[in-house]
Amino acid sequence: MVRRRRTSVGGGTPHARYVGLLALVVAIPLLCVWEKVELTRVARLTEQSEVWIEELTEERSKLMAAVVFKKKPGAIESVAMGQLGMEYPAGRLTELTFDMGKRGEIE
């Protein structure tokens, strides 16, 4: 009489079921931890982006104020006098004129 080994319905050994179940029990918590780490990373990147947006908005406001200031009449004069220490020349102002010859040369 020949005895045959009993096999499971799936065709594998009974230990294969336990290995598969163990792999599933280990994989599920690992996936949960990985998801938590990824969420933390994305939250940190979002926070950094929000700070960056605030800084850029503030810088844009300062630049727009500088543009408005520079467009005002007399802005160049106030910068020249205030920051560069320039003054109008003392005494009378002279005017230079150039006479152009026939061929467009200065005489």
The 8 nearest C-alpha neighbors of each residue, nearest first, counted from 0:
[[1, 2, 3, 4, 5, 6, 7, 12],
 [2, 0, 3, 4, 5, 6, 7, 12],
 [3, 1, 0, 4, 5, 6, 7, 12],
 [4, 2, 5, 1, 6, 0, 7, 12],
 [3, 5, 6, 2, 1, 7, 12, 10],
 [4, 6, 3, 7, 2, 12, 8, 10],
 [7, 5, 10, 4, 12, 8, 11, 13],
 [6, 8, 10, 9, 11, 12, 13, 5],
 [7, 9, 10, 6, 11, 12, 5, 13],
 [10, 8, 7, 11, 6, 12, 16, 13],
 [9, 11, 7, 8, 6, 12, 13, 5],
 [12, 10, 9, 7, 15, 13, 6, 8],
 [11, 13, 14, 15, 7, 6, 10, 16],
 [12, 14, 15, 16, 7, 11, 17, 6],
 [13, 15, 17, 16, 12, 18, 11, 19],
 [16, 14, 18, 17, 13, 12, 19, 11],
 [17, 15, 19, 14, 18, 13, 20, 12],
 [16, 18, 20, 14, 19, 15, 21, 13],
 [19, 17, 15, 21, 20, 16, 22, 14],
 [18, 20, 22, 16, 17, 21, 15, 23],
 [19, 21, 17, 23, 18, 22, 16, 24],
 [20, 22, 24, 18, 23, 19, 17, 25],
 [23, 21, 19, 25, 20, 24, 26, 18],
 [22, 24, 26, 20, 21, 25, 27, 19],
 [23, 25, 21, 22, 26, 27, 20, 28],
 [24, 26, 22, 23, 27, 28, 21, 29],
 [27, 25, 23, 29, 28, 24, 22, 30],
 [26, 28, 30, 29, 25, 24, 23, 31],
 [29, 27, 31, 30, 26, 25, 32, 24],
 [30, 28, 26, 32, 31, 27, 33, 25],
 [29, 31, 33, 27, 28, 32, 34, 26],
 [32, 30, 28, 34, 29, 33, 35, 27],
 [31, 33, 35, 29, 34, 30, 28, 36],
 [34, 32, 30, 36, 35, 31, 29, 37],
 [33, 35, 31, 37, 32, 36, 30, 38],
 [36, 34, 32, 38, 33, 37, 39, 31],
 [37, 35, 33, 39, 34, 38, 40, 32],
 [36, 38, 40, 34, 39, 35, 41, 33],
 [39, 37, 35, 41, 40, 36, 42, 34],
 [38, 40, 42, 36, 37, 41, 43, 35],
 [41, 39, 37, 43, 38, 42, 36, 44],
 [40, 42, 44, 38, 43, 39, 45, 37],
 [43, 41, 45, 39, 40, 44, 38, 46],
 [42, 44, 46, 40, 45, 41, 39, 47],
 [45, 43, 41, 47, 46, 42, 48, 40],
 [46, 44, 48, 42, 43, 47, 41, 49],
 [45, 47, 43, 49, 48, 44, 42, 50],
 [48, 46, 44, 50, 49, 45, 51, 43],
 [47, 49, 51, 45, 46, 50, 52, 44],
 [48, 50, 52, 46, 51, 47, 45, 53],
 [51, 49, 53, 47, 48, 52, 54, 46],
 [50, 52, 48, 54, 49, 53, 55, 47],
 [51, 53, 49, 55, 50, 54, 56, 48],
 [54, 52, 56, 50, 51, 55, 57, 49],
 [55, 53, 51, 57, 52, 56, 58, 50],
 [54, 56, 58, 52, 57, 53, 59, 51],
 [57, 55, 59, 53, 58, 54, 52, 60],
 [56, 58, 60, 54, 55, 59, 53, 61],
 [57, 59, 55, 61, 60, 56, 54, 62],
 [60, 58, 56, 62, 57, 61, 55, 63],
 [61, 59, 63, 57, 58, 62, 64, 56],
 [62, 60, 64, 58, 59, 63, 65, 57],
 [61, 63, 65, 59, 64, 60, 58, 66],
 [62, 64, 66, 60, 65, 61, 59, 67],
 [65, 63, 61, 67, 62, 66, 68, 60],
 [66, 64, 62, 68, 63, 67, 69, 61],
 [65, 67, 63, 69, 68, 64, 62, 70],
 [66, 68, 64, 70, 65, 69, 63, 71],
 [69, 67, 65, 66, 70, 71, 64, 74],
 [68, 70, 66, 67, 71, 74, 65, 75],
 [69, 71, 67, 68, 66, 72, 74, 65],
 [72, 70, 68, 69, 74, 73, 67, 75],
 [73, 71, 74, 70, 75, 69, 76, 68],
 [72, 74, 76, 75, 77, 71, 69, 78],
 [75, 73, 77, 76, 72, 69, 71, 78],
 [76, 74, 78, 77, 73, 79, 69, 72],
 [75, 77, 79, 73, 74, 78, 80, 81],
 [76, 78, 74, 80, 79, 75, 81, 73],
 [79, 77, 81, 75, 82, 76, 80, 74],
 [80, 78, 83, 76, 85, 77, 81, 82],
 [79, 81, 85, 84, 77, 78, 83, 86],
 [82, 80, 78, 77, 84, 79, 83, 85],
 [81, 83, 78, 84, 79, 80, 77, 85],
 [82, 84, 79, 85, 80, 81, 78, 86],
 [83, 85, 80, 81, 82, 79, 86, 78],
 [86, 84, 80, 79, 83, 87, 81, 82],
 [87, 85, 80, 88, 84, 79, 89, 83],
 [86, 88, 89, 85, 80, 90, 92, 76],
 [89, 87, 86, 90, 92, 91, 85, 93],
 [90, 88, 87, 91, 92, 86, 93, 85],
 [91, 89, 88, 92, 87, 93, 86, 94],
 [90, 92, 93, 89, 88, 94, 87, 95],
 [91, 93, 94, 90, 88, 89, 87, 95],
 [94, 92, 91, 95, 90, 96, 88, 89],
 [93, 95, 96, 92, 91, 97, 90, 88],
 [94, 96, 93, 97, 92, 98, 105, 91],
 [97, 95, 94, 98, 99, 93, 105, 106],
 [96, 98, 99, 105, 95, 106, 100, 104],
 [99, 97, 105, 106, 100, 96, 104, 103],
 [98, 100, 105, 103, 104, 97, 106, 101],
 [101, 99, 104, 103, 102, 105, 106, 98],
 [100, 102, 103, 99, 104, 105, 98, 106],
 [103, 101, 100, 104, 99, 105, 106, 98],
 [102, 104, 100, 99, 101, 105, 98, 106],
 [105, 103, 100, 99, 102, 106, 101, 98],
 [104, 106, 99, 98, 100, 97, 103, 102],
 [105, 98, 100, 104, 99, 97, 103, 101]]
